[in-house]
Amino acid sequence: MMCIRKKLYDPLVFVFLTQHLRRNFSGNSDVKIWYKILGVAENSDQETVRVAYLDMVKRYHPDSKSEEADANKFLEIESAYRNLQDKFARERFNKNDCEGEYGLYHVDNEGVVQYDIDHTAPQHRQYLSFDGIGSGTPSQREKQFTKLKASRAAEKVTSYKIRKLQESDSKSLTERENKRKAKDIKTRYGIERLVEDLIQEAMNKGEFDNLKGSGKPLKNIKRTHNPYVDFVTHKMNEVLIDNGFAPSWINLQKEITEEKEKIKTTLANNRMKLGVLPLTRDECKCWEEIKKDLETEVKALNQKIDFYNLVVPLLNKQQFHFNLEKEAEKILLTGKACEKREK
């Protein structure tokens, strides 16, 4: 019994028994019938069989709602397709390499076992170990490799200790530097605080009350150049400021403010001549005429605002146009009205 069991593990015996069982399992006539049921030529590949099977399933499946739907025909097609799939799987298994006592092998068409020399275990494998270091017998090379690993480990330990010492030294230097900077900052702020205290104390005593030039503008002030104004204009502005004159945009700003207030006052005064809301037809007509009379002044004012926005050096000082309709509506709603209407 043991002898028979050993023979079964022989590659040639195993291949012979497998082929014998496959021949008994299905004959060539059955394979032809399966191909015929699926409507494909004999010896068709697996992809062709799969496409034909999917096409016939759509036609004969009971749930396909097709006129050719037939449960018995579908079972026949399913059986033929599964048998052909098993056939393809057995053929692939026959072509695959198998692993035996002497490495990987495959069986050719004549039933001869062919070993794959590329996958067989190389002889004298011990000479490929130890990273190719050393010479002599395997035991001598192993000792040499052990010494080499010990020296490498010692070098790594030494480099680690050196790195730790360097890190500790740099850390101590950093701590000392930080302490020195903190001390300098503390000293500087201490001196500044002392100076401030002395100044406040002198001010409380009145020592700064009778200083020369008290209450007058400082002289020789370093003025920064306006990037939106040319150099000549800048110098002219400096001369004007030194002699008590203001730049043109400041005067223009003052004029715009005065004209806005003038228009608002005119609207408020005319609003007082009208009655309370709602206005009558004649009052509405009169109010529209008042606004029409002010349109020329508002147009001139808005032109002046445009010119002001071009010359003003600060962006946040620019102004919007005067909206006559908005201001008139605001004064009409909130302004003081005449208590008695004219009859």
C-alpha positions in Angstrom: 0.0 0.0 0.0 2.8 2.4 0.8 4.5 1.6 -2.4 1.3 2.4 -4.4 0.8 5.7 -2.5 4.4 6.7 -3.3 3.9 6.0 -7.0 0.8 8.2 -7.1 3.0 11.2 -6.2 5.2 10.6 -9.1 4.7 13.3 -11.7 4.3 11.0 -14.7 1.8 8.7 -12.9 -0.2 11.8 -11.7 -0.4 13.2 -15.3 -1.4 9.8 -16.7 -4.2 9.3 -14.2 -5.5 12.9 -14.7 -5.6 12.5 -18.5 -7.3 9.1 -18.1 -10.0 10.6 -15.9 -10.6 13.5 -18.2 -11.1 11.2 -21.2 -13.6 9.1 -19.2 -15.4 12.2 -17.9 -16.2 13.7 -21.3 -15.7 12.4 -24.8 -15.2 14.3 -28.0 -18.8 13.7 -29.0 -20.0 15.5 -25.8 -17.8 18.5 -26.5 -19.1 18.8 -30.1 -22.7 18.7 -28.7 -21.9 21.5 -26.3 -20.4 23.7 -29.0 -23.4 22.9 -31.2 -25.9 23.9 -28.4 -24.2 27.3 -28.1 -24.1 27.7 -31.8 -20.3 28.2 -32.2 -17.7 26.4 -34.2 -15.7 23.6 -32.6 -12.4 24.5 -30.9 -13.7 28.1 -30.3 -11.8 30.0 -27.6 -13.3 30.8 -24.2 -14.2 34.5 -25.1 -16.2 33.4 -28.2 -18.1 30.8 -26.0 -18.8 33.5 -23.4 -20.2 36.0 -26.0 -22.4 33.3 -27.5 -23.7 32.2 -24.1 -24.7 35.8 -23.2 -26.5 36.2 -26.5 -28.5 33.0 -26.0 -29.3 33.8 -22.4 -31.0 37.0 -23.6 -33.1 35.0 -26.0 -34.1 31.9 -24.0 -34.0 33.0 -20.3 -37.5 32.6 -18.7 -37.3 36.1 -17.3 -36.1 37.8 -20.5 -39.7 38.5 -21.7 -38.6 37.3 -25.2 -40.8 35.4 -27.6 -38.2 32.5 -27.6 -38.0 32.2 -23.8 -37.9 28.5 -22.9 -36.9 27.1 -19.5 -35.8 23.7 -20.8 -33.7 25.3 -23.6 -32.1 27.6 -21.1 -31.1 24.8 -18.8 -29.5 22.9 -21.8 -27.6 26.1 -22.7 -26.5 26.6 -19.1 -25.3 23.0 -18.8 -23.3 23.2 -22.1 -21.7 26.5 -21.1 -20.6 25.2 -17.6 -19.2 22.0 -19.1 -17.2 24.0 -21.6 -15.9 26.2 -18.8 -14.7 23.2 -17.0 -13.0 22.0 -20.2 -11.1 25.3 -20.6 -10.1 25.2 -16.9 -8.7 21.7 -17.2 -6.8 22.7 -20.3 -5.3 25.7 -18.5 -4.3 23.4 -15.6 -2.6 21.0 -17.9 -0.5 23.9 -19.3 0.5 25.3 -15.9 3.7 24.5 -14.3 3.7 22.1 -11.3 6.2 21.9 -8.5 8.0 18.6 -7.9 11.0 17.3 -6.0 13.5 18.9 -8.3 11.7 22.3 -8.9 9.0 23.5 -11.2 8.1 21.4 -14.2 5.5 21.1 -16.9 4.2 18.3 -19.2 4.5 18.7 -22.9 2.1 17.3 -25.5 3.8 14.0 -25.6 3.5 13.5 -21.8 7.1 14.1 -21.0 8.0 16.1 -17.8 10.2 19.1 -18.6 11.9 20.8 -15.7 12.4 24.6 -15.8 16.0 25.3 -15.2 15.3 29.0 -14.5 13.4 28.1 -11.3 15.4 25.1 -10.0 17.2 25.6 -6.8 20.9 26.6 -7.5 23.6 24.4 -6.1 25.9 25.7 -3.4 23.5 28.3 -2.1 25.6 29.0 0.9 28.1 30.8 -1.3 25.5 33.4 -2.1 24.9 34.4 1.5 26.9 36.8 3.8 26.4 39.6 1.2 29.3 38.3 -0.8 31.8 39.3 1.9 34.9 37.3 2.8 36.6 34.3 1.3 37.3 30.7 2.1 34.9 28.0 3.3 31.4 28.9 4.4 32.3 28.7 8.1 35.3 31.1 7.6 33.1 33.5 5.6 30.5 33.4 8.3 33.1 34.4 11.0 34.3 37.2 8.8 30.8 38.4 8.2 30.1 38.3 12.0 33.2 40.5 12.7 32.1 42.9 10.0 28.6 43.2 11.5 30.2 43.9 15.0 32.4 46.6 13.6 29.4 48.2 11.8 27.4 48.2 15.0 30.3 49.8 16.9 30.5 52.6 14.3 26.7 53.2 14.6 26.9 53.4 18.4 29.9 55.8 18.2 28.1 58.1 15.6 25.0 58.1 17.8 26.9 59.2 20.9 28.6 61.9 18.9 25.3 63.2 17.5 23.7 63.2 21.0 26.7 65.2 22.4 26.4 67.7 19.6 22.6 68.1 20.1 23.1 68.7 23.9 25.8 71.3 23.2 23.7 73.2 20.7 20.7 73.0 23.1 22.8 74.4 26.0 24.1 77.2 23.7 20.6 78.0 22.6 19.3 78.2 26.2 22.2 80.5 27.2 21.5 82.7 24.2 17.8 82.9 25.0 18.5 83.8 28.6 20.9 86.5 27.5 18.3 88.0 25.1 15.6 87.9 27.8 17.9 89.7 30.2 18.7 92.4 27.5 15.0 92.9 26.8 14.2 93.1 30.5 17.0 95.7 31.0 15.9 97.8 28.0 12.3 97.9 29.1 13.4 98.7 32.6 15.4 101.7 31.4 12.5 102.9 29.2 10.1 102.6 32.1 12.5 104.5 34.3 12.8 107.3 31.7 9.0 107.5 31.3 8.6 107.7 35.1 11.1 110.6 35.3 9.3 112.4 32.4 6.0 112.1 34.1 7.4 113.2 37.4 9.0 116.3 35.8 5.6 117.1 34.1 3.8 116.9 37.4 6.3 119.3 38.9 5.7 121.8 36.0 9.3 121.7 34.8 8.0 121.6 31.1 5.6 124.5 31.4 8.0 127.4 30.6 9.9 125.8 27.8 10.9 127.9 24.8 8.5 127.5 21.8 5.8 125.9 23.9 2.5 125.7 22.0 4.1 126.4 18.6 4.7 124.0 15.7 8.0 122.3 15.6 10.5 123.6 13.1 12.6 121.6 10.6 10.2 118.7 10.5 11.2 116.1 7.9 8.2 115.8 5.5 7.6 112.7 3.4 7.1 113.1 -0.3 3.6 112.4 -1.6 3.9 109.8 -4.4 0.8 111.1 -6.1 2.2 114.6 -6.5 5.2 115.7 -8.6 8.3 117.1 -7.0 7.7 120.7 -7.9 4.2 120.7 -6.5 5.5 119.0 -3.4 8.0 121.8 -2.8 5.4 124.4 -3.5 3.1 122.8 -0.9 6.0 122.9 1.6 6.5 126.6 1.0 2.8 127.3 1.3 2.5 125.2 4.6 5.5 127.0 6.0 3.9 130.4 5.3 0.5 129.4 6.7 -1.2 128.3 3.5 -3.0 125.0 3.0 -2.8 122.6 0.0 -5.4 123.1 -2.8 -7.2 119.8 -2.0 -7.8 121.0 1.6 -9.4 124.2 0.4 -11.4 122.3 -2.2 -12.6 119.9 0.4 -13.8 122.9 2.4 -15.6 124.4 -0.6 -17.4 121.0 -1.3 -18.6 120.7 2.3 -19.9 124.3 2.2 -21.8 123.8 -1.1 -23.3 120.5 0.2 -24.6 122.3 3.2 -25.9 125.2 1.1 -28.0 122.8 -1.1 -29.4 120.9 1.9 -30.3 124.2 3.6 -32.1 125.3 0.4 -34.1 122.1 0.4 -34.9 122.3 4.1 -36.1 125.9 3.8 -38.4 125.1 0.8 -39.7 122.0 2.7 -40.9 124.3 5.4 -43.2 126.1 2.9 -45.0 122.8 2.2 -47.5 121.0 4.3 -47.3 117.6 6.0 -47.3 114.4 4.0 -49.0 113.4 1.8 -48.4 116.4 -0.4 -51.0 117.8 -2.6 -50.7 117.9 -6.3 -49.6 121.5 -6.3 -47.1 120.9 -3.5 -45.6 118.0 -5.4 -45.3 120.1 -8.5 -43.6 122.9 -6.5 -41.2 120.4 -4.9 -40.2 119.0 -8.3 -39.5 122.6 -9.6 -37.3 123.2 -6.5 -35.2 120.1 -7.3 -35.0 121.1 -11.0 -33.6 124.5 -10.1 -30.9 122.9 -7.9 -29.8 120.4 -10.7 -27.3 123.0 -12.1 -25.6 123.5 -8.7 -25.5 119.8 -8.0 -23.9 119.1 -11.4 -21.2 121.7 -10.7 -20.7 120.3 -7.3 -20.2 116.7 -8.6 -17.6 118.0 -11.1 -15.7 119.6 -8.3 -15.9 116.3 -6.4 -14.4 114.5 -9.4 -11.5 116.9 -9.5 -11.0 116.7 -5.7 -10.8 112.9 -6.0 -8.0 113.2 -8.5 -5.8 115.5 -6.4 -6.4 114.2 -2.9 -3.4 112.2 -1.7 -5.3 109.9 0.6 -7.6 107.3 -0.8 -9.8 107.3 2.3 -10.4 111.0 1.8 -12.2 110.6 -1.5 -15.9 111.5 -1.7 -19.0 110.2 -3.5 -21.2 112.3 -5.8 -24.0 114.3 -4.2 -27.3 112.5 -4.9 -30.0 115.1 -5.2 -32.9 112.7 -5.3 -31.8 110.8 -2.2 -31.2 114.0 -0.2 -34.4 115.6 -1.3 -36.4 112.5 -0.3 -34.7 112.4 3.0 -35.5 116.0 3.8 -39.0 115.6 2.5 -39.6 112.8 5.0 -37.7 114.2 8.0 -37.7 117.9 7.4 -39.9 120.4 9.2 -43.2 121.1 7.4 -45.7 124.0 7.5 -48.3 123.4 10.1 -51.1 125.1 8.1 -51.8 124.6 4.4 -52.7 127.5 2.2 -56.3 127.3 1.0 
